[in-house]
C-alpha cells in the first residue's frame, strides 16, 4: 500500500502547535473506501482530513489511473511535545466502515525550542480556550471585494465535491466565488444583506436573494451546502445565524474567518494583523473556538488554514491569515 509523507521532511523543525502534514496515499481498489486520512504521533491524534485531491506527480510516477485522488493535507496539533524534542508521525486511512488501516507511512519531526503558549496572548493557542473572543478581548471597515482568493476557491471545490450541487453563499458580497462555481456547473445562489452589493449582483447577472440578516427565505434542506466566507466575525450573535444556515443547508457548511491565533505569535514583532482592527469585527476566532461553535450545529468539523501571513515566527515557521472550516453532518 504505497503512501508517503512529503512534509514535514526528515528532521524538519516545526511548531507542534500548528504544522502541516502533507503527502499522498494510494490503496488501489480500496481507495474509494477511504473516509478520511488521520495523522497520529504514538497514541496522540494530531488531525485528519476527509478531502483527498489529485496529485499529478504521484499519478504519473506510479502509473495510476487519471484522475486519482491521492493527496492529503492536515494541519496538525500536538500540545504534548516538549520544546526541542523529536517526535514520530504516522499516517492511517479511516474507512467508511469505521475501521482504520495499519500505519501507511511514517516520518519524524523536531519541535522548535520554544512554546508559544507562554507568550502574550498564548492562551489563544490552547485547545481548552473555546470561548469566542470579543472586541474587548482583542481590540476601518472596507468595501466588499470583487475578486476572491484563488486558494479559497480551490479549497471550496476540493471540499464541496463534484458538481452539480445546490450551494447557498450567505453573505456573498459581490459574488466573487459565484461566477467560477456557476461556470463549473454548481447551482450557486448568493444571499446578501447589503443593498448596494445586491444592485451590483443584478448588474453582473448573478442569481441572488436580498435577505434581512435574520432569516433565510428558503425551505428546510433547500441546499446541499452553504458558504459563509468572512462573515461570522461581523455578527452580533453567530449562533442565531448558524441555526438558520443549518436549517437550509443541514449537510455541509464551509467557513472562512480571520485567524486570531496570529496574536499568540506576533508579540515578538510588535505586530497586529490589520484585518483584526476592522471596526465591524465583533468576534475573534481560534481553531478551538470556531470548531466548538460549529459542532453545536454539525457533527463533524475539519479545520485548516489559508493565506500565508507575511511574517513568520522568530524560528521561521509559517503563519496564516485565515481559518478555513468544513462542517458536515454525518
C-alpha positions as CSV (number, residue, x, y, z in Angstrom):
1,X,0.0,0.0,0.0
2,X,2.1,2.9,-1.2
3,X,2.0,6.1,0.8
4,X,4.4,8.9,1.6
5,X,4.7,11.9,4.0
6,X,6.2,14.7,1.9
7,X,6.1,17.3,4.7
8,X,7.5,17.7,7.3
9,X,10.7,16.5,5.8
10,X,13.2,14.4,7.7
11,X,14.2,16.1,11.0
12,X,12.4,19.3,9.9
13,X,11.8,21.7,12.8
14,X,8.1,22.5,13.2
15,X,5.9,24.3,15.7
16,X,4.0,21.3,17.2
17,X,1.0,23.6,18.0
18,X,0.4,24.1,14.3
19,X,2.3,22.4,11.4
20,X,1.4,20.9,8.0
21,X,1.4,17.2,7.3
22,X,1.2,16.7,3.6
23,X,1.6,13.6,1.5
24,X,-0.3,11.0,-0.5
25,X,-1.9,7.6,-0.1
26,X,-2.9,5.0,-2.7
27,X,-4.7,1.8,-1.6
28,X,-5.6,0.6,-5.1
29,X,-9.2,-0.6,-5.4
30,X,-10.0,0.2,-1.7
31,X,-9.2,3.9,-2.4
32,X,-12.9,4.6,-2.7
33,X,-13.5,3.2,0.8
34,X,-11.4,5.9,2.4
35,X,-13.5,8.2,4.7
36,X,-10.5,10.2,5.9
37,X,-6.8,10.4,6.4
38,X,-5.5,10.7,10.0
39,X,-2.2,11.8,11.5
40,X,-1.0,10.4,14.8
41,X,2.1,10.6,17.0
42,X,2.2,7.4,19.0
43,X,-1.2,7.5,20.8
44,X,-1.8,11.2,20.2
45,X,-4.3,12.1,17.5
46,X,-2.9,15.1,15.6
47,X,-5.6,15.8,13.0
48,X,-7.5,14.5,10.0
49,X,-8.9,15.4,6.6
50,X,-11.7,14.0,4.6
51,X,-10.6,15.7,1.3
52,X,-8.2,13.8,-1.0
53,X,-7.1,15.7,-4.1
54,X,-5.4,14.8,-7.3
55,X,-1.6,14.8,-7.3
56,X,-0.5,14.6,-11.0
57,X,3.1,13.9,-9.9
58,X,2.0,10.8,-7.9
59,X,-0.3,9.7,-10.7
60,X,2.5,9.9,-13.3
61,X,5.2,8.4,-11.1
62,X,3.1,5.3,-10.2
63,X,1.2,5.0,-13.5
64,X,-2.2,5.4,-11.7
65,X,-5.4,5.9,-13.5
66,X,-6.3,9.5,-14.1
67,X,-7.8,11.2,-12.2
68,X,-6.8,9.6,-8.9
69,X,-7.3,11.5,-5.7
70,X,-4.2,10.6,-3.6
71,X,-3.0,13.8,-2.0
72,X,-3.8,14.9,1.6
73,X,-3.1,18.0,3.7
74,X,-3.6,18.0,7.5
75,X,-2.8,20.9,9.8
76,X,-1.6,19.1,12.9
77,X,-1.6,20.0,16.6
78,X,0.4,18.1,19.2
79,X,0.4,20.1,22.5
80,X,2.3,17.4,24.4
81,X,5.6,17.6,22.6
82,X,8.4,19.2,24.7
83,X,10.3,22.1,23.1
84,X,13.2,20.8,21.0
85,X,12.1,17.2,21.2
86,X,11.9,14.8,18.2
87,X,8.6,13.1,17.7
88,X,7.2,10.4,15.3
89,X,4.4,10.8,12.8
90,X,2.2,8.1,11.4
91,X,-0.5,8.2,8.7
92,X,-3.6,6.0,8.7
93,X,-6.6,5.7,6.5
94,X,-10.0,5.6,8.2
95,X,-12.5,3.6,6.1
96,X,-16.2,4.2,5.6
97,X,-17.0,1.1,7.8
98,X,-15.2,2.7,10.7
99,X,-12.1,0.6,10.6
100,X,-8.6,2.0,10.4
101,X,-5.7,0.7,8.3
102,X,-2.3,-0.2,9.7
103,X,0.2,2.7,9.5
104,X,0.6,3.6,5.9
105,X,3.6,6.0,6.2
106,X,5.8,7.3,8.9
107,X,8.2,10.2,9.5
108,X,9.8,12.2,12.2
109,X,10.0,15.9,13.1
110,X,11.7,18.1,15.6
111,X,9.9,20.7,17.7
112,X,11.2,24.2,17.7
113,X,12.8,25.0,21.1
114,X,10.0,27.3,22.2
115,X,6.5,27.0,23.5
116,X,4.4,29.9,22.2
117,X,1.7,29.2,24.8
118,X,4.0,31.0,27.3
119,X,3.9,34.2,25.1
120,X,1.5,37.1,25.5
121,X,-1.9,36.0,24.1
122,X,-0.5,32.5,24.2
123,X,-3.8,31.3,25.9
124,X,-5.3,31.6,22.4
125,X,-3.2,28.6,21.3
126,X,-4.7,26.3,24.0
127,X,-7.3,23.8,22.9
128,X,-9.4,24.5,26.0
129,X,-9.7,28.2,25.1
130,X,-13.0,27.7,23.2
131,X,-14.7,31.0,24.2
132,X,-15.2,33.4,21.2
133,X,-13.0,36.4,21.8
134,X,-14.9,39.7,21.7
135,X,-13.7,43.1,20.8
136,X,-13.0,43.9,24.4
137,X,-10.6,40.9,24.5
138,X,-8.5,41.9,21.5
139,X,-9.0,45.3,20.3
140,X,-11.8,50.8,9.1
141,X,-14.1,48.6,7.5
142,X,-13.7,48.3,3.8
143,X,-16.0,47.5,0.8
144,X,-16.8,44.1,-0.5
145,X,-14.2,42.6,-2.8
146,X,-14.9,41.9,-6.4
147,X,-12.2,39.2,-6.6
148,X,-11.9,36.3,-4.2
149,X,-8.8,34.3,-3.2
150,X,-7.6,31.6,-5.6
151,X,-6.6,29.5,-2.7
152,X,-10.1,29.7,-1.1
153,X,-11.7,28.9,-4.5
154,X,-9.5,25.8,-4.8
155,X,-10.4,24.7,-1.2
156,X,-14.1,25.3,-1.8
157,X,-14.1,23.0,-4.8
158,X,-12.0,20.4,-3.0
159,X,-14.4,20.1,-0.1
160,X,-17.7,20.6,-2.0
161,X,-17.1,17.7,-4.2
162,X,-18.0,17.5,-7.9
163,X,-21.0,19.4,-9.3
164,X,-23.9,19.7,-9.6
165,X,-24.6,20.7,-6.0
166,X,-27.0,23.3,-4.7
167,X,-24.9,25.9,-2.9
168,X,-26.1,28.9,-0.9
169,X,-23.4,31.6,-0.4
170,X,-24.6,33.5,2.7
171,X,-23.1,37.0,2.8
172,X,-21.8,36.6,-0.7
173,X,-20.9,40.3,-1.2
174,X,-20.2,40.8,-4.9
175,X,-20.4,37.1,-5.7
176,X,-16.6,36.7,-6.1
177,X,-16.8,32.9,-5.9
178,X,-20.2,32.5,-7.5
179,X,-19.0,33.2,-11.1
180,X,-16.4,30.5,-11.0
181,X,-18.7,27.9,-9.3
182,X,-21.5,28.6,-11.8
183,X,-19.1,28.2,-14.7
184,X,-18.0,24.8,-13.2
185,X,-21.6,23.6,-13.1
186,X,-22.6,24.2,-9.5
187,X,-26.1,25.5,-8.7
188,X,-24.9,28.6,-6.8
189,X,-27.2,31.2,-5.2
190,X,-26.0,34.3,-3.3
191,X,-27.7,35.7,-0.2
192,X,-26.7,39.3,0.7
193,X,-27.9,41.9,3.2
194,X,-26.2,44.9,1.6
195,X,-28.4,46.7,-0.9
196,X,-25.5,48.2,-2.8
197,X,-23.9,44.7,-3.2
198,X,-27.3,43.3,-4.4
199,X,-27.5,46.1,-7.0
200,X,-24.1,45.0,-8.3
201,X,-25.1,41.4,-8.3
202,X,-28.1,42.4,-10.5
203,X,-25.7,44.2,-12.9
204,X,-23.4,41.1,-13.0
205,X,-26.4,38.8,-13.7
206,X,-25.6,36.6,-10.7
207,X,-28.5,34.8,-9.1
208,X,-29.2,36.0,-5.5
209,X,-31.7,37.0,-2.9
210,X,-31.7,40.2,-0.8
211,X,-32.0,39.0,2.8
212,X,-32.9,40.8,6.1
213,X,-29.9,39.4,8.0
214,X,-32.1,37.4,10.5
215,X,-33.8,34.7,8.4
216,X,-33.2,32.9,5.1
217,X,-36.3,32.8,2.9
218,X,-35.8,29.1,1.9
219,X,-37.4,25.9,2.9
220,X,-35.7,23.4,5.2
221,X,-32.8,21.5,3.5
222,X,-33.1,23.6,0.3
223,X,-29.3,23.4,-0.3
224,X,-26.6,20.7,-0.3
225,X,-24.0,23.1,1.1
226,X,-23.6,26.6,2.5
227,X,-20.7,29.0,2.2
228,X,-20.0,31.5,4.9
229,X,-16.8,33.4,3.9
230,X,-15.6,36.2,6.1
231,X,-19.0,36.6,7.7
232,X,-19.0,35.1,11.3
233,X,-16.6,37.7,12.6
234,X,-19.1,40.5,11.8
235,X,-22.2,39.0,13.5
236,X,-23.5,40.1,16.9
237,X,-25.0,36.6,17.5
238,X,-23.4,34.0,15.3
239,X,-25.5,31.2,16.9
240,X,-28.7,32.7,15.7
241,X,-27.2,32.9,12.2
242,X,-25.8,29.4,12.3
243,X,-29.2,27.9,13.4
244,X,-30.7,29.4,10.3
245,X,-27.9,28.3,8.0
246,X,-28.1,24.7,9.4
247,X,-31.8,24.7,8.7
248,X,-31.5,25.4,5.0
249,X,-28.1,23.5,4.5
250,X,-28.0,20.7,7.1
251,X,-25.4,18.6,5.4
252,X,-22.4,20.9,4.9
253,X,-21.1,24.4,5.8
254,X,-17.8,25.9,4.6
255,X,-16.5,28.8,6.7
256,X,-13.6,31.2,6.5
257,X,-12.7,33.7,9.2
258,X,-9.6,35.7,10.3
259,X,-7.2,33.7,12.3
260,X,-7.0,35.1,15.9
261,X,-4.2,32.6,16.7
262,X,-1.8,35.0,15.0
263,X,-1.9,37.2,18.1
264,X,-0.2,34.5,20.1
265,X,2.8,34.6,17.7
266,X,3.2,38.2,16.7
267,X,4.2,39.7,20.0
268,X,7.9,39.3,19.1
269,X,7.2,41.5,16.0
270,X,5.1,44.1,18.0
271,X,2.6,43.5,15.2
272,X,-1.2,43.0,15.0
273,X,-2.8,41.8,11.7
274,X,-4.5,44.9,10.2
275,X,-7.6,42.9,9.4
276,X,-8.1,42.3,13.1
277,X,-8.6,46.1,13.6
278,X,-11.6,46.5,11.3
279,X,-14.3,48.4,13.2
280,X,-17.0,46.0,12.3
281,X,-15.3,42.9,13.7
282,X,-17.3,41.6,16.7
283,X,-15.9,38.1,17.1
284,X,-12.3,36.7,17.0
285,X,-11.8,33.0,16.4
286,X,-9.2,30.4,17.0
287,X,-9.3,26.8,15.7
288,X,-10.7,25.8,19.1
289,X,-13.4,28.4,19.4
290,X,-14.6,28.1,15.8
291,X,-14.6,24.3,16.0
292,X,-16.5,24.3,19.3
293,X,-19.1,26.7,17.8
294,X,-19.7,24.8,14.6
295,X,-20.0,21.5,16.4
296,X,-23.1,22.8,18.1
297,X,-24.8,22.5,14.6
298,X,-22.8,20.0,12.7
299,X,-21.4,16.7,14.0
300,X,-18.0,16.8,12.3
301,X,-15.7,19.8,11.8
302,X,-12.4,19.8,9.9
303,X,-10.2,22.9,10.4
304,X,-7.2,24.2,8.5
305,X,-5.6,27.5,7.5
306,X,-5.2,29.5,4.3
307,X,-3.4,32.6,3.0
308,X,0.2,32.7,4.3
309,X,0.9,35.7,6.5
310,X,3.8,38.0,5.5
311,X,5.6,37.5,8.8
312,X,6.9,34.2,10.2
313,X,7.8,33.3,13.7
314,X,11.3,34.1,15.0
315,X,12.1,30.4,14.3
316,X,10.9,30.7,10.7
317,X,7.8,28.5,10.9
318,X,4.8,29.7,8.8
319,X,1.8,31.7,9.9
320,X,-1.6,32.1,8.2
321,X,-4.1,34.9,8.0
322,X,-7.3,32.9,7.9
323,X,-9.0,29.8,9.3
324,X,-10.9,27.5,7.0
325,X,-13.5,25.1,8.4
326,X,-15.7,22.4,6.8
327,X,-18.6,21.4,9.0
328,X,-20.6,18.3,8.0
329,X,-23.4,16.2,9.4
330,X,-22.6,12.5,9.3
